[in-house]
Amino acid sequence: MGTGNCKLLVARTNASALIKICGRATFICSADFKTLVYRLREEQCRRFVLDLTECVIMDSTFLGILARFGLTLSSSPSESAGSVQILNPNERIVGLLKNLGVDHLFEMVSGAQPLAAQCATDVELTASADKREVTRTSLEAHQALIQANPENAIRFKDVIRFLAEDLKRQDEPPAGV
């Protein structure tokens, strides 16, 4: 499975990480994004800036992974739990965040692109997630959207049911075995 045209760049200083998301942020690169942000958090990053200057669109799976991360940070007991700023999102992405009721999890900011090419490193997108991992990640993402805003249950109930059934089918042994 290819990564589509999603590209992730990361720059880190002390407890801050700047992640630039370029192209289309979709289910294809959401597992890599999830791995990256949780790894950075384990490495004591507490402030995350997501530069969306070159991000065209986010699908519901990527938005759900982002929401789950925002929920994780906001539910941490200490004041140093962390924060997520979204830098330069386009109107379409802002609309999606508001429509899904997850915009409260993030601070929206506009400004100059702080990610200098010389300090950023490409995040190698593995795209090695098998179908089961992609399905599981997508299911978790949509459940997070409902956790963040219960009104999303109506919007995603069929998606969640389909993904859960698909995951169950993938866990079943092949016929005749």
N, CA and C of each residue as an Amber inpcrd file, in Angstrom:
protein
   531
   0.8550000  -1.1720000   0.0000000   0.0000000   0.0000000   0.0000000
   0.8930000   1.2230000   0.0000000   0.6980000   2.1550000  -0.8970000
   1.4930000   3.3710000  -0.9490000   0.9990000   4.3810000   0.0590000
   1.7950000   5.4200000   0.2620000   1.4180000   6.4450000   1.2240000
   0.6500000   7.5710000   0.5700000   0.2610000   7.4140000  -0.6850000
  -0.4490000   8.4890000  -1.3530000   0.4950000   9.6580000  -1.5180000
   0.0000000  10.8350000  -1.3550000   0.8930000  11.9720000  -1.4560000
   1.0090000  12.6920000  -0.1250000   0.9950000  11.9680000   0.9670000
   1.1820000  12.5300000   2.2930000   2.6720000  12.5260000   2.6240000
   3.1210000  13.6120000   3.1960000   4.5090000  13.7090000   3.6230000
   4.5180000  14.3280000   5.0130000   5.3000000  13.7500000   5.9150000
   5.4610000  14.2720000   7.2600000   6.9090000  14.6830000   7.4590000
   7.1030000  15.8780000   8.0180000   8.4270000  16.3700000   8.3820000
   8.3820000  16.6910000   9.8660000   9.4850000  16.4820000  10.5590000
   9.5010000  16.7700000  11.9880000  10.7780000  17.4990000  12.3720000
  10.6180000  18.4700000  13.2530000  11.7430000  19.1690000  13.8670000
  11.4590000  19.1880000  15.3620000  12.5150000  18.9970000  16.1490000
  12.3130000  18.9000000  17.5860000  13.3180000  19.7590000  18.3230000
  12.8330000  20.4610000  19.3390000  13.7060000  21.1910000  20.2450000
  13.1960000  20.9670000  21.6530000  14.0330000  20.4500000  22.5090000
  13.6780000  20.1850000  23.9020000  12.3380000  19.4720000  24.0030000
  11.3640000  20.1080000  24.6290000  10.0700000  19.4600000  24.8450000
   9.0320000  19.8410000  23.7950000   9.4730000  20.4060000  22.6840000
   8.5550000  20.8120000  21.6180000   8.8480000  20.0560000  20.3360000
   7.7950000  19.7760000  19.6120000   7.9440000  19.1220000  18.3110000
   7.0810000  19.8650000  17.3070000   7.6550000  20.1070000  16.1630000
   6.9160000  20.7120000  15.0620000   6.7970000  19.6520000  13.9830000
   5.5710000  19.3570000  13.6030000   5.3150000  18.3530000  12.5760000
   4.6180000  19.0450000  11.4160000   5.2430000  18.9940000  10.2710000
   4.6500000  19.5770000   9.0730000   3.9840000  18.4540000   8.2900000
   2.7140000  18.6520000   7.9960000   1.9380000  17.6640000   7.2560000
   1.6710000  18.2410000   5.8760000   2.1810000  17.5780000   4.8650000
   2.0470000  18.0550000   3.4850000   1.1720000  17.0950000   2.6890000
   0.3560000  17.6510000   1.8110000  -0.4630000  16.8190000   0.9370000
  -1.7780000  16.4390000   1.5690000  -2.1770000  15.1950000   1.3310000
  -3.4640000  14.6770000   1.7960000  -3.2350000  13.7870000   3.0140000
  -3.7240000  14.2170000   4.1650000  -3.5950000  13.4470000   5.4010000
  -4.7780000  12.4840000   5.4760000  -4.5330000  11.2290000   5.1290000
  -5.6100000  10.2430000   5.0490000  -5.2910000   9.0100000   5.8840000
  -6.2030000   8.0650000   5.8420000  -6.0380000   6.8070000   6.5740000
  -4.7200000   6.1170000   6.2030000  -4.2250000   6.3790000   5.0200000
  -3.0050000   5.7100000   4.5550000  -1.7950000   6.0800000   5.4180000
  -1.7100000   7.3420000   5.8280000  -0.5530000   7.7590000   6.6330000
  -0.9190000   7.9640000   8.0990000  -2.1540000   7.6750000   8.4850000
  -2.5670000   7.9350000   9.8640000  -1.8610000   7.0440000  10.8840000
  -1.5720000   5.7900000  10.5440000  -0.8600000   4.9140000  11.4840000
   0.5550000   5.4350000  11.7300000   1.2180000   5.9340000  10.6770000
   2.5540000   6.5070000  10.8430000   2.5000000   7.7760000  11.6940000
   1.4930000   8.6170000  11.4730000   1.3350000   9.8310000  12.2680000
   1.1090000   9.4750000  13.7300000   0.2420000   8.5110000  13.9730000
  -0.0530000   8.0650000  15.3380000   1.2160000   7.5680000  16.0290000
   1.9820000   6.7400000  15.3420000   3.2310000   6.2290000  15.9030000
   4.1840000   7.3740000  16.2320000   4.2930000   8.3370000  15.3240000
   5.2000000   9.4740000  15.5100000   4.8240000  10.3030000  16.7320000
   3.5730000  10.7330000  16.8520000   3.2160000  11.6280000  17.9580000
   3.3010000  10.9350000  19.3130000   2.9210000   9.6750000  19.3790000
   3.0120000   8.9820000  20.6590000   4.4720000   8.6770000  21.0250000
   5.3050000   8.4230000  20.0310000   6.7390000   8.2400000  20.3120000
   7.3500000   9.5420000  20.8330000   7.0210000  10.6550000  20.1880000
   7.5250000  11.9530000  20.6480000   7.0460000  12.2580000  22.0620000
   5.8250000  11.9050000  22.3540000   5.3050000  12.1270000  23.7110000
   6.0630000  11.2790000  24.7220000   6.3490000  10.0350000  24.3800000
   7.1450000   9.1760000  25.2650000   8.5420000   9.7380000  25.4760000
   9.0430000  10.4720000  24.4840000  10.3620000  11.0980000  24.5810000
  10.2860000  12.4650000  25.2470000   9.2110000  12.7160000  25.9600000
   9.0040000  13.9180000  26.7650000   8.6400000  15.1790000  25.9940000
   8.2260000  15.0770000  24.7540000   7.6830000  16.2460000  24.0510000
   6.3250000  16.5520000  24.6680000   6.0820000  17.8060000  24.9360000
   4.8200000  18.2000000  25.5450000   4.0840000  19.2560000  24.7250000
   4.7880000  19.9320000  23.8580000   4.1620000  20.9540000  23.0210000
   4.3000000  20.5070000  21.5720000   3.1690000  20.4000000  20.9020000
   3.1580000  19.9580000  19.5160000   2.5680000  21.0630000  18.6480000
   3.2690000  21.3830000  17.5820000   2.7690000  22.3270000  16.5930000
   2.6340000  21.5500000  15.2910000   1.4200000  21.4990000  14.7750000
   1.1670000  20.8180000  13.5140000   1.0290000  21.8760000  12.4370000
   2.0220000  21.9530000  11.5740000   2.0240000  22.9370000  10.4940000
   1.2430000  22.3670000   9.3210000   0.0730000  22.9510000   9.0670000
  -0.7990000  22.4790000   7.9920000  -0.7660000  23.4010000   6.7810000
   0.2550000  24.2320000   6.7100000   0.3550000  25.1870000   5.6080000
   0.2270000  24.5030000   4.2550000   0.7920000  23.2940000   4.1250000
   0.7630000  22.5700000   2.8520000  -0.1260000  21.3320000   2.8880000
  -1.0040000  21.2560000   3.8880000  -1.9300000  20.1320000   3.9900000
  -3.2260000  20.5060000   3.2770000  -3.5880000  19.7120000   2.2930000
  -4.7540000  20.0030000   1.4720000  -6.0460000  19.6020000   2.1660000
  -6.0690000  18.4050000   2.7540000  -7.2870000  17.8660000   3.3560000
  -6.9210000  16.7830000   4.3590000  -7.8260000  16.5420000   5.2890000
  -7.7040000  15.4330000   6.2360000  -8.9790000  14.6220000   6.1500000
  -8.8370000  13.3090000   6.1030000 -10.0380000  12.4730000   6.1300000
 -10.4190000  12.1810000   7.5810000 -11.5450000  11.5140000   7.7700000
 -12.0520000  11.2870000   9.1210000 -11.1310000  10.3930000   9.9450000
 -10.4190000   9.4680000   9.3170000  -9.4930000   8.6230000  10.0750000
  -8.3490000   9.4620000  10.6290000  -7.7420000  10.2910000   9.8030000
  -6.6410000  11.1320000  10.2720000  -7.1500000  12.1050000  11.3370000
  -8.3180000  12.7030000  11.1100000  -8.9050000  13.6010000  12.1000000
  -9.1730000  12.8790000  13.4170000  -9.5870000  11.6270000  13.3350000
  -9.8380000  10.8440000  14.5430000  -8.5680000  10.5460000  15.3130000
  -7.4810000  10.2440000  14.6090000  -6.1950000  10.0210000  15.2740000
  -5.7540000  11.3140000  15.9490000  -5.9330000  12.4210000  15.2660000
  -5.5990000  13.7280000  15.8280000  -6.4630000  14.0130000  17.0630000
  -7.7540000  13.7330000  16.9780000  -8.6550000  13.9410000  18.1180000
  -8.2630000  13.0550000  19.2950000  -7.9510000  11.8010000  19.0190000
  -7.5450000  10.8850000  20.0980000  -6.3030000  11.4200000  20.8020000
  -5.3490000  11.9460000  20.0310000  -4.1370000  12.5030000  20.6280000
  -4.4820000  13.7350000  21.4680000  -5.3400000  14.5900000  20.9430000
  -5.7790000  15.7620000  21.7100000  -6.4790000  15.3700000  22.9970000
  -7.3290000  14.3470000  22.9360000  -8.0090000  13.8490000  24.1340000
  -7.0120000  13.2870000  25.1360000  -6.0170000  12.5650000  24.6420000
  -4.9910000  11.9880000  25.5190000  -4.2680000  13.0810000  26.2810000
  -3.8670000  14.1300000  25.5720000  -3.1520000  15.2170000  26.2290000
  -4.0440000  15.9580000  27.2110000  -5.2980000  16.1980000  26.8340000
  -6.1850000  16.9720000  27.7030000  -6.6410000  16.1810000  28.9220000
  -6.5900000  14.8650000  28.8550000  -7.0350000  14.0560000  29.9920000
  -5.8940000  13.6940000  30.9370000  -4.6690000  14.0710000  30.5800000
  -3.5340000  13.8000000  31.4630000  -3.6530000  14.6700000  32.7020000
  -3.3420000  14.0990000  33.8690000  -3.5750000  14.8150000  35.1190000
  -2.6600000  16.0230000  35.3750000  -1.4830000  16.0200000  34.8710000
  -0.5670000  17.1020000  35.2190000  -0.6990000  18.2860000  34.2770000
  -0.2870000  19.4410000  34.7700000  -0.3310000  20.6410000  33.9420000
   0.6400000  20.5570000  32.7790000   1.6580000  19.7380000  32.9140000
   2.6480000  19.6110000  31.8500000   2.2770000  18.5050000  30.8670000
   0.9870000  18.1790000  30.8180000   0.5210000  17.0890000  29.9660000
   0.8260000  17.3430000  28.4960000   0.6460000  18.5850000  28.0720000
   0.9470000  18.9020000  26.6910000  -0.1600000  19.6760000  26.0050000
   0.1720000  20.1470000  24.8160000  -0.7860000  20.9160000  24.0320000
  -0.5070000  20.7050000  22.5550000  -1.5310000  20.9580000  21.7650000
  -1.4060000  20.8490000  20.3140000  -1.8860000  22.1610000  19.7010000
  -1.0090000  22.7690000  18.9340000  -1.3840000  23.9360000  18.1390000
  -1.4890000  23.4860000  16.6950000  -2.4860000  24.0010000  16.0220000
  -2.6180000  23.7290000  14.5920000  -2.3250000  25.0390000  13.8730000
  -1.2490000  25.0100000  13.1010000  -0.7450000  26.1940000  12.4310000
  -1.2040000  26.2430000  10.9830000  -1.8340000  27.3360000  10.6180000
  -2.2390000  27.6210000   9.2380000  -3.1180000  26.5560000   8.5880000
  -4.1670000  26.1040000   9.2760000  -5.0740000  25.1710000   8.5990000
  -5.8950000  25.9280000   7.5650000  -6.1970000  25.2590000   6.4500000
  -7.0360000  25.9220000   5.4530000  -8.4870000  25.9110000   5.9380000
  -9.3240000  26.6640000   5.2600000 -10.7260000  26.8030000   5.6730000
 -11.4620000  25.4650000   5.7030000 -11.1230000  24.6080000   4.7660000
 -11.7970000  23.3070000   4.7000000 -11.4780000  22.4670000   5.9380000
 -10.2110000  22.4620000   6.3570000  -9.8260000  21.6810000   7.5380000
 -10.4400000  22.2890000   8.7930000 -10.4170000  23.6080000   8.9210000
 -11.0510000  24.2610000  10.0670000 -12.5320000  23.9010000  10.1050000
 -13.1740000  23.9240000   8.9590000 -14.5860000  23.5530000   8.8820000
 -14.8340000  22.1290000   9.3370000 -13.9690000  21.2090000   8.9370000
 -14.1130000  19.8100000   9.3490000 -13.9440000  19.6640000  10.8610000
 -12.9330000  20.3220000  11.4240000 -12.6980000  20.2560000  12.8700000
 -13.9060000  20.7990000  13.6430000 -14.4510000  21.9100000  13.1720000
 -15.6090000  22.4980000  13.8410000 -16.8480000  21.6360000  13.6510000
 -17.0690000  21.1540000  12.4380000 -18.2330000  20.3320000  12.1400000
 -18.2400000  19.0480000  12.9720000 -17.0590000  18.4900000  13.2180000
 -16.9550000  17.2740000  14.0220000 -16.9190000  17.5810000  15.5210000
 -16.8540000  18.8660000  15.8610000 -16.8620000  19.2530000  17.2700000
 -15.5970000  18.8880000  18.0200000 -14.4610000  18.8700000  17.3300000
 -13.1970000  18.5370000  17.9880000 -12.2210000  19.7150000  17.9960000
 -12.6440000  20.8470000  17.4740000 -11.7630000  22.0150000  17.4020000
 -11.3460000  22.5090000  18.7850000 -12.1680000  22.2450000  19.8130000
 -11.8370000  22.6810000  21.1750000 -10.5910000  21.9880000  21.7340000
 -10.1680000  20.9070000  21.1130000  -8.9930000  20.1720000  21.5890000
  -7.6710000  20.8130000  21.1670000  -7.7600000  21.8000000  20.2760000
  -6.5640000  22.3730000  19.6840000  -6.6110000  23.8920000  19.7080000
  -5.4400000  24.4940000  19.6830000  -5.3420000  25.9340000  19.5320000
  -5.0130000  26.2120000  18.0700000  -5.8650000  26.9520000  17.4080000
  -5.6410000  27.2980000  15.9970000  -4.8340000  28.5900000  15.9400000
  -3.7480000  28.5690000  15.1750000  -2.9110000  29.7570000  15.0420000
  -2.5350000  29.9640000  13.5800000  -2.2480000  31.2100000  13.2590000
  -1.7730000  31.5530000  11.9230000  -0.4420000  32.2500000  12.0840000
   0.4000000  32.0940000  11.0860000   1.6810000  32.7760000  11.1580000
   2.6540000  32.2430000  10.1500000   3.8920000  32.6950000  10.3130000
   4.9640000  32.2800000   9.4210000   5.2540000  30.8010000   9.6140000
   5.7470000  30.1990000   8.5690000   6.1150000  28.7880000   8.6470000
   7.4220000  28.6610000   9.4310000   7.3540000  28.0890000  10.6200000
   8.5500000  28.0100000  11.4570000   9.4880000  26.8630000  11.1050000
   9.0620000  25.9840000  10.2250000   9.8600000  24.8010000   9.9430000
  10.8740000  25.0900000   8.8470000  12.0800000  25.3120000   9.2530000
  13.1500000  25.5610000   8.2910000  13.5990000  24.2300000   7.7030000
  13.7760000  24.2120000   6.4150000  14.1440000  22.9730000   5.7180000
  15.3950000  22.3400000   6.3050000  16.3340000  23.1380000   6.7480000
  17.5930000  22.5870000   7.2410000  17.4530000  21.8860000   8.5980000
  16.3910000  22.1840000   9.3580000  16.2650000  21.5420000  10.6680000
  15.2200000  20.4370000  10.6850000  14.5020000  20.2510000   9.6020000
  13.4560000  19.2420000   9.5510000  13.9800000  17.9460000   8.9600000
  13.4390000  16.8690000   9.4470000  13.7710000  15.5720000   8.8750000
  12.4930000  14.9200000   8.3740000  12.6130000  14.2330000   7.2720000
  11.4760000  13.4800000   6.7470000  11.1660000  12.3320000   7.6890000
   9.8940000  12.0960000   7.8810000   9.4630000  10.9250000   8.6230000
   9.2450000   9.8480000   7.5790000   9.9450000   8.7560000   7.7450000
   9.7800000   7.6730000   6.7830000   8.4190000   7.0330000   6.9980000
   7.5940000   7.1380000   5.9890000   6.2650000   6.5480000   6.0610000
   6.3860000   5.0930000   5.6530000   6.0900000   4.2410000   6.5850000
   6.3150000   2.8240000   6.3540000   5.3340000   2.2280000   5.3710000
   4.1070000   2.6830000   5.4690000   3.0450000   2.1340000   4.6150000
   3.0380000   0.6170000   4.6670000   3.6230000   0.0840000   5.7540000
   3.6930000  -1.3680000   5.8660000   2.5420000  -1.9310000   6.6990000
   1.7000000  -1.0440000   7.1690000   0.5830000  -1.5220000   7.9590000
  -0.2720000  -2.4530000   7.1090000  -0.5230000  -3.6080000   7.6550000
  -1.3580000  -4.5380000   6.9180000  -2.8130000  -4.1010000   7.0120000
  -3.6580000  -4.8050000   6.2920000  -5.0680000  -4.4330000   6.2320000
  -5.6890000  -4.4170000   7.6220000  -5.3030000  -5.3590000   8.4630000
  -5.8450000  -5.4220000   9.8180000  -5.4600000  -4.1780000  10.6110000
  -4.2050000  -3.7460000  10.5160000  -3.7430000  -2.5610000  11.2410000
  -4.4700000  -1.3000000  10.7380000  -4.6350000  -1.1930000   9.4350000
  -5.3470000  -0.0450000   8.8670000  -6.7910000  -0.0390000   9.3540000
  -7.4310000  -1.1870000   9.3650000  -8.8140000  -1.2830000   9.8250000
  -8.9120000  -0.9370000  11.3060000  -8.0030000  -1.4870000  12.1220000
  -8.0120000  -1.2150000  13.5630000  -7.7820000   0.2700000  13.8400000
  -6.8200000   0.8670000  13.1320000  -6.5310000   2.2970000  13.3130000
  -7.7360000   3.1370000  12.9240000  -8.3770000   2.7870000  11.8350000
  -9.5530000   3.5270000  11.3820000 -10.7010000   3.3980000  12.3770000
 -10.8960000   2.1970000  12.9220000 -11.9440000   1.9840000  13.9220000
 -11.6680000   2.8360000  15.1640000 -10.4410000   2.8020000  15.6700000
 -10.0730000   3.6020000  16.8430000 -10.2720000   5.0900000  16.5810000
  -9.9180000   5.5260000  15.3880000 -10.0330000   6.9420000  15.0380000
 -11.4900000   7.3960000  15.0730000 -12.3730000   6.6010000  14.5010000
 -13.7880000   6.9820000  14.4700000 -14.4160000   6.8950000  15.8580000
 -13.9720000   5.9540000  16.6690000 -14.4410000   5.8950000  18.0560000
 -13.9760000   7.1310000  18.8260000 -12.7800000   7.6150000  18.5330000
 -12.2660000   8.8230000  19.1870000 -13.0950000  10.0490000  18.8140000
 -13.5370000  10.1060000  17.5630000 -14.3780000  11.2340000  17.1460000
 -15.6890000  11.2480000  17.9320000 -16.2050000  10.0810000  18.2580000
 -17.4290000   9.9980000  19.0620000 -17.1270000  10.3190000  20.5190000
 -15.9940000   9.8620000  21.0060000 -15.6060000  10.1790000  22.3790000
 -15.4350000  11.6890000  22.5480000 -14.8540000  12.3420000  21.5600000
 -14.6230000  13.7830000  21.6290000 -15.9220000  14.5690000  21.4970000
 -16.8760000  14.0220000  20.7460000 -18.1590000  14.6960000  20.5370000
 -19.2250000  13.6360000  20.2880000 -20.0120000  13.2970000  21.3060000
 -21.0180000  12.2460000  21.1640000 -21.9990000  12.4490000  20.0070000
 -22.1600000  13.6810000  19.5450000 -23.0410000  13.9200000  18.4040000
 -22.5250000  13.2470000  17.1310000 -21.2540000  12.8790000  17.1130000
 -20.6830000  12.1930000  15.9560000 -21.1460000  10.7420000  15.8480000
 -21.7940000  10.2170000  16.8800000 -22.2520000   8.8250000  16.8520000
 -23.1930000   8.5740000  15.6730000 -24.0770000   9.4980000  15.4360000
 -25.0140000   9.3510000  14.3150000 -24.2570000   9.3370000  12.9920000
 -23.2840000  10.1900000  12.8900000 -22.5080000  10.3620000  11.6590000
 -21.6650000   9.1200000  11.3360000 -21.1100000   8.4670000  12.3780000
 -20.1390000   7.4050000  12.1270000 -20.5760000   6.0100000  12.5880000
 -21.8360000   5.8510000  13.0200000 -22.2530000   4.5460000  13.5310000
 -22.1220000   3.4410000  12.4780000 -22.4880000   3.7230000  11.2370000
 -22.3870000   2.7060000  10.1910000 -20.9260000   2.3980000   9.8550000
 -20.0820000   3.4220000   9.8640000 -18.6480000   3.2250000   9.5980000
 -18.0490000   2.3360000  10.6780000 -18.3750000   2.6270000  11.9270000
 -17.8410000   1.8460000  13.0450000 -18.3370000   0.4000000  12.9800000
 -19.6170000   0.2280000  12.6870000 -20.1540000  -1.1340000  12.5770000
 -19.4460000  -1.8990000  11.4640000 -19.2820000  -1.2600000  10.3020000
 -18.6070000  -1.9040000   9.1780000 -17.1640000  -2.2660000   9.5440000
 -16.4250000  -1.3260000  10.1380000 -15.0270000  -1.5850000  10.4900000
 -14.9100000  -2.6950000  11.5360000 -15.7970000  -2.6900000  12.5280000
 -15.7680000  -3.7360000  13.5570000 -16.0560000  -5.1100000  12.9480000
 -17.0380000  -5.1660000  12.0350000 -17.3520000  -6.4330000  11.3670000
 -16.1910000  -6.8750000  10.4850000 -15.5780000  -5.9380000   9.7890000
 -14.4440000  -6.2510000   8.9310000 -13.2810000  -6.7830000   9.7600000
 -13.0220000  -6.1680000  10.8970000 -11.9470000  -6.6160000  11.7790000
 -12.2310000  -8.0230000  12.2960000 -13.4830000  -8.2760000  12.6350000
 -13.8720000  -9.6090000  13.1080000 -13.6550000 -10.6500000  12.0050000
 -14.0440000 -10.2940000  10.7620000 -13.8360000 -11.2280000   9.6380000
 -12.3460000 -11.5000000   9.4210000 -11.5420000 -10.4850000   9.5730000
 -10.0990000 -10.6660000   9.3760000  -9.4860000 -11.5670000  10.4470000
 -10.1010000 -11.5970000  11.6290000  -9.6060000 -12.4310000  12.7210000
 -10.0340000 -13.8920000  12.5960000 -11.0490000 -14.1310000  11.7620000
 -11.5310000 -15.5100000  11.5970000 -10.5540000 -16.2990000  10.7300000
 -10.3600000 -17.5710000  11.0870000  -9.4790000 -18.3800000  10.2430000
 -10.1120000 -18.6150000   8.8730000  -9.3150000 -18.7580000   7.8410000
  -9.8580000 -19.0170000   6.4960000 -10.6930000 -20.2910000   6.4930000
 -11.7220000 -20.3150000   5.6530000 -12.5870000 -21.4810000   5.5360000
 -11.7680000 -22.7030000   5.1430000 -12.1110000 -23.8210000   5.7360000
 -11.4350000 -25.0660000   5.3780000 -10.1390000 -25.2850000   6.1360000
  -9.8530000 -24.4370000   7.1200000  -8.6110000 -24.6280000   7.8930000
  -8.9330000 -25.1770000   9.2380000
